[in-house]
Amino acid sequence: MSSRHIANVCKRRDFVGLWAGSVAASFAMNMQIIARGWLVYAMTSSATDLALVTLSFTGPQVVLSLVGGVVADRFFKRRILIIAQLSNCVATVAMASIIVAGRVTFADFIWFGMFNGSVLALSMPARHSFVPDLVPRRLIFTAMALNTAGMNLARVLGPVIAGFVIAWMADGDTTSARGVGIVYCLIAALYFTAAATTFFVQSPGAPQPRGGAGPLADIRAGLAYVRTNPPVLGLILLSIVPFMFGMPLNTLMPAFNEDILGGGADDLGLLVSAMGIGAIVGSVTLAAAGELRRKRATLLALSAGWAVSVAALGAAGSLPLAMLAVIAFGWMSSSTMALNRGLLQTQTTFSMRGRVMSIDIMCHGLMPLGAIPIGLIADGFGVAAALLVSGTLFAIAIASLARFSFSVRQIGVAPA
């Protein structure tokens, strides 16, 4: 492994501009999760209301992602991203004003969540499919890994910054919304920064010339492309399985910390930080590795390692062992997602990249199909048993796909 691949990517000024904008937007989203959750619960004392606000943000991503793919393939990607971040900036300023003025209601968080989720769904395919326009094919895996590293950094530090600002401004008053208002002002500044850095990207991310087909025809063509191109379908399948059986660990982490480890908030913080550190290290390691020779084998090995880390956490009975398991989880999950997305970029023809990215994003919305039954197992048999079952099913699914799926076996074949 060498840092030469990272240095070569960092010499691409357009990619650095896009990367900086992505990191700024990721910080904004992760800070908003903490600020939004804190104030909503302070206002309502209802876990159901927290879930509804989260659903208002994630729902549009599932519903509108395919439309976002069509937008990415039809219009200039740079322009899409600038408009999206400026729109988020304006909406966040409005939300900050309402909060600071003391006029915020639960309904405000619902409409704001729907707006943010819609903007994300319509712009995220353009952001992901823009990367191959800015770096040569041999550096795509490094670029995607650096993108993942930036998002993981925001996931670790964003909530810490938001929590510190809220606590500092509240000064012990748990009912004060002032700190949340200040955090929303910072979020608006981050969205503006994301738009500004993207503005200085010289490549417009121009779409490929196309015929007169309508948006619905474009969506059907994108779905047909995935269905009839085995390598692309195989990568989508290897993206769905981890989100169904690997991501429930994030949901169960607080329960595991309390029920199995008997830990408090400080122990939970250590676990989350360890996971974030593992994710960052995994992303940077993959970025340094650059072009991999046995990509399919590496992807399957990383996916299997992700499954083992989930089961290992279920078997961990102490904080040190649990921290080792979550470090491995962060490492394997971030590396798997970055490699999978990089392979999708190289296996997909130029005119279909936006729509394929949108299908991948939409499929991540299937996570509740795994999280709900795993949660029921946790309620009935304990968190440790649920994690062991989740990791075992994950491993069986990956092994089955590797053995029996023609599409998975075709990963690495030249795109159609």
Secondary structure, 3 states (H helix, E strand, C coil): CCCHHHHHHHCCHHHHHHHHHHHHHHHHHHHHHHHHHHHHHHHHCCHHHHHHHHHHHHHHHHHHHHHHHHHHHHCCHHHHHHHHHHHHHHHHHHHHHHHHCCCCCHHHHHHHHHHHHHHHHHHHHHHHHHHHHHCCHHHHHHHHHHHHHHHHHHHHHHHHHHHHHHHHHHCCCCCCCHHHHHHHHHHHHHHHHHHHHHHCCCCCCCCCCCCCCCHHHHHHHHHHHHHHCHHHHHHHHHHHHHHHHCCHHHHHHHHHHHHCCCCCHHHHHHHHHHHHHHHHHHHHHHHHHCCCCCHHHHHHHHHHHHHHHHHHHHHCCCHHHHHHHHHHHHHHHHHHHHHHHHHHHHHCCHHHHHHHHHHHHHHHHHCHHHHHHHHHHHHHHCHHHHHHHHHHHHHHHHHHHHHHCHHHHCCCCCCC
